[in-house]
């Protein structure tokens, strides 16, 4: 009898067993090895391309004569005995333990950094950014409940660096007379005299060179403690000069006015943009006693000549351009080398982000981002970033700041900022794969930087002209009809407007004169000042003209 064979059912191997079989393991390992090999080859290729791109760019710069040796941009060391910065009050700021930025003289550091802290915000005259209201300041000194208090222990520990004794040394009711207010302020500032006289003596030394740790491998972490100290001392000296001037002590006022300019100029040779920005702000303040004295005809011809000798040597625009070039070559290149060598570049970027300010880059604290950055970003990409940074720097700062013409072009600076914002607006994915993400963080905001530079340069040049106008008035009994008649007797040459290199504007008025730059809008508004909407009605730096005697604060 015939019978049909029985069909046996096919037994399926469970999925999890197939996944963990030897065959699957061999396939997985082979795939992983291929992937690692491809990533390694891709990294090698991108690293080679990046290194070649940077080498070619560097050779182009060398061929065009545009390369500058970074060491040339760093001020050379000078003998301590000839260095203003090594006077006992300032020396502890850079007295580090060898190979570190750890201060050895902690007490000396605190003494310098707390100088003038009792009056950090001087009351300003209505409508002014920098001129101090002596009456308001005197009344603050007489009302301890409304002013910063002094810690008696700190005063005992460092008597010449502590804030004024609000309401202790100075007693009495409200002050309304400006001369009386000036004397109250001078009495309150008596305790600062030892430091001021020490710095005045040190200013006769031939050099100013703060021993900044330029050789620190991490350039972003370089400390600059002297900037805040210089700014505080400059404020104290400036206000004291104004008080001396109003109280009739003209010779002392002139000495302090010159010292204030010296303190403001102390960072001029430093290879950092931040040093130049602090310098610009300090120059605005330091010129206030000179401006007040010229406006009220309180200076002698000899005093004014003395101021002119100092002002003629001040070059704001040249120094800011040098500092930009120094940061581009010395600091930025070193930072890109650090990024290439770092085991985890994202951690380094994150640390820098904390130092340079929040929201400067997409470096959030995310372990997945760290892993992605390590695997997906070849070190050669930082060479591409480096090239793009230099190209962006030259494309933006070059047309905006013209050292040869001693001017800034606001329209070009605004266009450069818009271009940078447009590139940032394309998003992080675009910026990463076009090697622009670090470069866009490093290139400065030209409109803000240019505005501060031009504002300080305009104030210096306008004050130089105002000095010449006052000397002409003293010699001839009246102000001249035009600026050209001032040269060469009262000024070596008439400067142009640092905004767009046009002429500075002048007209003789019934009660004096109006002297101004066209300001950031680049338009001659006839000497019009546009007040801001704040409670002090300060001049708006973006609108109207920059009029001498009404300093803008860009």
C-alpha positions in Angstrom: 0.0 0.0 0.0 1.4 3.5 -1.0 1.6 6.2 1.6 2.5 10.0 1.3 5.6 11.0 3.3 4.8 13.4 6.1 6.2 17.0 5.6 8.2 18.1 8.6 7.6 21.8 9.6 10.7 24.2 9.2 11.9 25.3 12.6 12.8 29.0 12.6 15.7 30.2 14.6 14.6 33.0 17.0 15.6 36.5 16.1 17.5 37.1 19.2 19.6 34.0 18.6 20.3 35.1 15.0 21.4 38.5 16.4 23.9 36.9 18.7 25.1 34.2 16.5 28.8 33.9 15.5 27.9 34.8 11.9 26.1 38.0 13.0 29.0 38.9 15.3 31.5 38.4 12.5 29.4 40.7 10.2 29.0 43.3 12.9 32.7 43.4 13.7 33.6 43.6 10.0 31.1 46.4 9.5 32.4 48.2 12.6 36.0 47.8 11.4 35.0 49.2 8.0 33.3 52.1 9.6 36.2 52.9 11.8 38.6 52.6 8.8 36.4 54.9 6.7 36.2 57.5 9.6 40.0 57.3 10.1 40.6 57.7 6.3 38.1 60.6 6.2 39.8 62.3 9.2 43.2 61.8 7.6 41.9 63.3 4.3 40.2 66.3 6.0 43.3 66.9 8.2 45.5 66.9 5.1 43.1 69.3 3.2 42.9 71.6 6.2 46.7 71.7 6.7 47.1 72.4 3.0 44.5 75.2 3.1 46.2 76.9 6.0 49.7 76.5 4.5 48.6 78.0 1.2 46.9 80.9 2.9 50.0 81.6 5.0 52.2 81.5 2.0 49.9 84.0 0.2 50.2 86.3 3.1 54.0 86.0 3.2 54.2 86.6 -0.6 52.1 89.7 -0.3 54.1 91.0 2.6 51.1 90.9 5.0 52.4 88.5 7.5 53.7 89.9 10.7 55.9 88.1 13.2 53.7 87.7 16.3 56.5 88.5 18.7 56.8 92.0 17.1 53.3 92.8 18.4 54.2 92.1 22.0 55.8 95.1 23.9 59.3 94.2 24.9 60.3 93.9 28.5 61.9 96.9 30.1 64.0 97.4 33.3 61.9 97.5 36.4 63.6 100.7 37.6 62.5 102.5 34.4 59.0 101.0 34.3 56.0 102.9 35.5 54.1 99.7 36.0 56.6 98.5 38.6 55.9 101.3 41.1 55.0 99.7 44.5 51.3 100.4 44.2 51.0 98.6 40.8 53.8 96.0 41.0 51.7 93.3 42.9 49.2 93.1 39.9 51.7 91.0 38.0 53.8 89.5 40.7 53.0 85.9 40.0 54.4 82.6 41.3 56.7 81.2 38.6 54.9 79.5 35.7 51.4 80.5 37.0 49.0 83.4 37.2 48.7 83.0 41.0 49.5 86.3 42.8 52.2 86.2 45.5 51.3 89.5 47.2 47.6 89.1 47.9 47.4 92.1 50.2 49.1 94.3 47.6 46.7 93.0 44.9 43.7 93.8 47.1 45.1 97.2 47.9 45.3 98.1 44.3 42.0 96.6 43.2 40.0 98.2 46.0 41.4 101.7 45.3 38.4 104.1 44.8 35.8 101.4 45.2 33.8 103.7 47.5 32.8 105.9 44.6 32.4 103.6 41.6 29.7 105.7 40.0 30.2 109.4 40.2 27.1 111.5 39.7 27.1 113.0 36.2 25.8 116.4 35.2 22.4 116.3 33.4 22.9 115.8 29.7 26.5 114.6 30.1 28.1 111.2 29.9 31.4 112.0 31.7 31.4 115.4 33.4 30.9 114.9 37.1 28.4 117.0 39.1 30.5 118.2 41.9 27.6 119.5 43.9 25.8 116.1 43.8 29.1 114.3 44.7 29.7 116.7 47.7 26.2 116.0 49.0 26.8 112.2 48.6 29.9 112.6 50.7 27.9 114.3 53.4 25.1 111.8 53.5 26.5 108.4 54.6 23.1 106.8 54.7 22.7 107.4 50.9 26.3 106.5 49.9 28.6 103.5 50.1 29.8 102.8 53.7 33.4 102.1 54.7 34.5 99.0 56.5 36.6 100.3 59.4 38.6 97.1 59.5 39.6 97.4 55.9 40.4 101.1 56.3 42.8 100.2 59.1 44.4 97.5 57.1 45.0 99.6 54.0 44.4 103.3 54.8 45.3 104.8 51.5 43.3 102.5 49.3 40.0 102.5 51.1 37.0 104.6 50.0 36.4 108.1 51.3 35.0 108.3 54.9 31.4 109.2 53.8 29.8 111.3 56.5 32.8 110.9 58.9 35.5 113.3 57.8 33.0 115.5 56.0 30.1 116.9 58.1 27.5 119.6 57.4 24.4 120.2 55.5 23.6 120.2 51.8 25.9 122.0 49.4 24.6 124.2 46.6 27.7 126.4 45.7 30.1 124.7 43.3 33.2 126.1 44.9 32.2 124.9 48.3 31.3 121.5 46.7 34.8 121.4 45.2 36.4 121.9 48.5 34.2 119.2 50.1 35.3 116.8 47.4 38.9 117.6 47.8 38.6 117.0 51.6 37.0 113.7 50.9 39.7 112.7 48.5 42.6 113.6 50.8 43.3 109.9 51.6 44.0 109.2 48.0 46.9 111.7 47.8 49.8 109.2 48.7 48.9 106.9 45.9 48.4 109.7 43.4 51.7 111.3 44.3 53.5 107.9 44.0 52.0 107.4 40.5 52.9 111.0 39.5 56.5 110.3 40.4 56.5 107.0 38.6 55.0 108.6 35.5 58.4 110.3 35.0 59.9 106.9 34.2 60.6 106.4 30.5 58.5 103.2 30.0 55.1 101.8 30.7 54.9 98.0 30.3 52.7 95.8 32.4 54.2 92.3 32.6 51.2 90.5 31.2 51.6 86.7 30.8 51.8 86.8 27.1 53.5 83.4 27.2 50.5 81.7 28.9 49.6 78.7 26.6 45.9 79.5 27.0 45.6 83.0 25.6 42.0 83.4 26.5 42.8 82.9 30.2 45.4 85.7 30.4 44.6 88.0 33.3 44.5 91.8 32.9 44.0 93.1 36.5 45.6 96.4 35.8 42.8 97.7 33.5 40.3 98.1 36.3 42.9 99.6 38.6 44.0 102.2 36.1 40.4 103.1 35.3 39.6 103.6 39.0 42.7 105.7 39.7 42.0 107.7 36.5 38.5 108.5 37.7 39.7 109.7 41.1 42.5 111.9 39.6 40.1 113.3 37.0 37.5 114.3 39.6 40.1 115.7 41.8 41.5 117.8 38.9 38.0 119.2 38.2 37.5 120.1 41.9 40.9 121.7 42.1 40.1 123.7 39.0 36.8 125.0 40.4 38.4 125.8 43.7 41.0 128.0 42.0 44.0 125.7 42.4 44.8 125.8 38.7 48.4 124.6 38.9 47.4 121.5 40.8 44.5 120.9 38.5 46.8 121.1 35.4 49.2 118.6 37.0 46.3 116.2 37.8 44.8 116.6 34.3 48.1 115.6 32.7 48.4 112.7 35.1 44.9 111.5 34.2 45.8 111.5 30.5 48.9 109.6 31.3 47.0 106.9 33.2 44.4 106.7 30.4 47.2 106.2 27.9 49.1 103.6 29.9 47.6 100.6 28.0 48.2 102.1 24.5 50.9 99.6 23.5 49.1 96.5 24.6 48.1 93.8 22.1 44.6 93.3 23.3 41.4 95.0 22.0 39.9 95.1 25.5 42.9 97.2 26.6 42.2 99.7 23.9 38.5 99.9 24.7 39.3 100.6 28.4 41.8 103.2 27.1 39.0 104.9 25.0 36.7 105.1 28.0 39.4 106.5 30.2 40.4 109.1 27.7 36.8 110.4 27.6 36.9 110.9 31.4 40.5 112.2 31.5 39.7 115.1 29.1 36.8 116.4 31.2 38.8 118.8 33.4 40.5 120.2 30.3 37.1 120.7 28.6 35.6 122.4 31.7 38.6 124.7 32.0 38.5 125.7 28.3 34.8 126.2 28.4 35.0 128.5 31.4 38.4 130.2 30.4 40.2 129.0 33.5 43.5 127.7 31.9 46.6 129.8 31.1 48.3 129.6 27.7 51.1 127.6 29.3 48.6 125.1 30.7 46.9 124.7 27.3 50.2 124.2 25.5 51.0 121.5 28.0 47.7 119.7 27.2 48.3 120.0 23.5 51.8 118.4 23.8 50.1 115.4 25.4 47.0 115.3 23.1 49.1 115.6 19.9 50.8 112.2 20.7 47.5 110.3 21.2 46.6 107.9 18.3 43.4 106.1 19.1 42.8 104.6 15.7 46.3 103.4 15.0 46.4 101.6 18.4 43.0 99.9 18.0 44.0 98.6 14.5 47.3 97.3 15.9 45.5 95.5 18.7 43.0 93.9 16.2 46.0 92.7 14.1 47.7 91.4 17.2 44.7 89.4 18.3 44.2 88.0 14.8 47.8 86.8 14.5 49.0 86.1 18.0 46.0 85.2 20.0 43.7 83.6 17.4 46.3 81.5 15.8 47.4 80.1 19.2 43.8 79.3 20.0 43.3 77.4 16.8 46.4 75.4 17.5 45.0 74.6 20.9 41.8 73.4 19.4 43.6 71.1 17.0 45.7 69.6 19.7 42.8 69.2 22.3 41.5 65.7 23.1 38.0 67.3 23.5 37.8 70.6 21.6 34.2 71.2 22.7 35.2 71.3 26.3 37.9 73.9 25.5 35.4 75.9 23.5 32.9 75.7 26.3 35.5 77.0 28.8 36.3 79.9 26.5 32.7 80.6 26.0 32.4 81.2 29.8 35.4 83.5 29.7 34.3 85.6 26.7 30.7 85.9 27.7 27.4 83.9 27.5 25.6 83.1 24.3 28.7 83.5 22.2 28.6 80.1 20.6 26.6 76.8 20.5 28.7 75.0 23.1 26.1 73.7 25.5 27.0 71.1 28.2 25.9 68.0 26.4 27.8 64.6 26.6 26.3 63.5 23.2 27.6 66.7 21.7 31.1 66.0 23.1 31.0 62.5 21.5 29.8 63.8 18.2 32.4 66.5 18.1 35.2 64.1 18.9 34.1 61.6 16.1 32.6 63.8 13.5 35.0 66.8 13.5 38.5 66.3 12.2 41.2 68.5 13.6 41.8 69.7 10.1 38.5 71.5 10.2 40.1 74.0 12.6 42.6 74.8 9.9 39.7 75.7 7.6 38.1 77.7 10.5 41.4 79.5 10.9 41.6 80.5 7.3 38.0 81.6 7.3 38.6 83.6 10.5 41.5 85.5 8.9 39.6 86.1 5.7 36.6 87.4 7.6 38.8 89.6 9.8 40.4 91.2 6.9 37.2 91.6 4.9 35.5 93.4 7.8 38.1 95.4 9.7 40.2 96.4 6.6 37.5 98.6 4.9 36.1 99.9 8.2 39.2 101.3 10.0 41.7 103.2 7.9 44.9 104.0 9.8 46.5 106.0 7.0 43.6 108.4 6.8 43.0 108.3 10.6 39.3 107.5 10.2 36.5 105.0 10.6 33.7 104.4 8.1 30.4 103.8 9.9 28.5 102.6 6.9 31.1 99.9 6.1 31.2 98.9 9.8 27.4 98.5 9.8 27.5 96.5 6.5 30.3 94.2 8.0 28.1 93.5 11.1 25.1 92.7 8.9 27.2 90.3 6.8 28.3 88.5 10.0 24.8 88.4 11.3 23.6 87.0 8.0 26.2 84.2 8.2 25.3 83.4 11.7 21.6 83.3 10.7 22.3 80.5 8.3 22.3 78.1 11.3 24.9 75.9 13.1 24.7 73.1 10.5 25.6 75.4 7.7 28.3 77.1 9.8 29.8 73.8 10.8 30.1 72.4 7.3 31.3 75.7 5.9 33.9 76.0 8.7 32.6 79.3 10.0 31.3 78.6 13.4 34.4 79.4 15.5 35.4 82.1 13.1 32.1 83.9 13.5 32.5 84.0 17.2 36.1 85.4 17.0 35.5 88.3 14.6 34.6 91.4 16.6 31.4 93.4 16.2 32.7 96.2 14.0 29.9 98.7 14.5 30.4 98.7 18.3 34.2 98.7 18.2 34.3 101.3 15.4 31.9 103.6 17.3 33.9 103.5 20.5 37.2 104.1 18.5 35.8 106.9 16.5 34.2 108.5 19.6 37.4 108.6 21.5 39.4 109.8 18.4 36.9 112.6 17.8 37.0 113.7 21.4 40.8 113.9 21.3 40.9 115.9 18.0 38.0 118.2 19.0 39.8 119.0 22.3 43.0 119.7 20.4 41.2 122.2 18.3 39.4 123.6 21.3 42.8 124.2 22.9 44.0 126.0 19.8 40.7 128.1 19.7 41.1 129.2 23.3 44.8 130.2 22.7 43.7 132.2 19.6 41.0 133.9 21.7 43.5 134.8 24.4 45.9 136.2 21.8 43.5 138.1 19.6 40.6 138.8 21.9 38.1 136.7 19.9 37.7 133.3 18.3 38.8 133.0 14.6 36.4 132.9 11.7 37.6 129.5 10.5 39.8 126.6 11.7 42.4 127.0 9.0 43.7 130.2 10.5 44.8 128.3 13.7 47.6 126.5 11.9 50.6 126.7 12.4 50.6 129.2 15.2 48.2 127.6 17.6 48.2 124.0 16.3 50.6 122.1 14.0 47.8 121.1 11.6 44.0 121.0 11.6 42.8 117.4 12.0 40.1 115.9 9.8 36.9 114.3 11.2 37.7 110.7 12.2 34.3 109.8 10.8 34.8 109.3 7.0 37.9 111.6 6.9 35.8 114.7 6.2 36.4 118.1 7.8 35.5 118.9 11.4 32.8 121.5 11.6 33.1 124.9 13.3 31.2 128.1 13.6 31.6 131.1 15.8 28.6 131.9 17.9 27.6 135.0 19.8 28.7 133.5 23.1 31.5 131.3 22.0 31.7 128.6 19.3 30.3 125.3 18.2 32.7 122.5 17.2 31.6 119.1 16.2 32.1 115.8 14.2 29.3 114.6 12.0 29.0 111.5 14.3 28.1 107.9 13.6 25.2 108.7 11.2 27.8 110.4 8.9 25.4 113.4 8.3 26.1 117.1 9.2 23.1 117.9 11.4 24.4 121.5 12.1 25.7 120.7 15.5 22.5 119.2 16.7 22.6 117.0 19.8 19.9 114.3 20.1 19.3 113.3 23.7 18.6 109.7 24.6 15.4 108.8 26.5 17.2 107.9 29.8 16.7 110.0 32.9 19.9 111.9 32.4 19.2 112.9 28.7 22.7 111.9 27.6 23.7 112.5 24.0 22.7 109.7 21.7 25.8 108.4 20.0 23.8 107.0 17.0 22.0 110.2 16.1 22.9 113.8 15.6 26.4 115.2 15.8 29.2 114.7 18.2 29.6 118.1 19.7 32.7 119.2 21.7 31.9 119.6 25.3 29.0 117.2 25.2 30.9 113.9 25.0 29.0 110.9 23.6 29.5 107.4 25.1 29.4 105.0 22.2 
